[in-house]
Amino acid sequence: NYFAQANTDDGSCIAVVLGCMNQCASNYDPLANTDDGSCIALAIGDTHEGGVIFYLQPNCGGGLVAAVPSQVEYPSGVQVCASLTFGGYSDWFLPSRYELLELSNNIGLKTLGYFPSPYATGYWSSTEDSTNYFTGGDGPGNVFIQIMGYYGNGIEGLYGKSNTQGGVIAVRAF
């Protein structure tokens, strides 16, 4: 707010605070009042807020990260995620079937540091099959899984609720 013709300091001068002013950037500085060109845009596959970004909402609306590594055996997948404290965060949850599909399509397991076997492995979602669309398992209320492995990315299936096989990938929103 410099004014060249001023001859008396009225105390209204504002100090320049350099920094990234882009709210979508990983190094956004809310105190900055002058952009210094240092902004680092977030992208799928970046490490951010305790995990790896696998989904970004449009227009700086946040996104989802997956814990690295977060593969555990199934027993109580919801409880495992809910009680997880990782990367300084404790708001992890079991992803829905659609969130797991985004994860599989956008980054896959290798980005998370997993080295899956050549055989497909099912990862639990929080989504139940209330329509009993698929048969098998325990009948109505089966839980959708996402098959991920060298030969199984993008394939959806079901596990019965009493099944103790498969893995869990914890995710969180930012």
Secondary structure, 3 states (H helix, E strand, C coil): CCCCCCCCCCCCCCCCCEEECCCCECCECCCCCEECCCCCECCCCCEECCEEEEEECCCCCCEEEEECCCCEECCCHHHHHHCCCECCECCCECCCHHHHHHHHHHCHHHHCCCCCCCCCEEEEEEEEECCCCCCCCCCCCEEEEEEECCCCCCEEEEECCCCCCCEECCEEEC
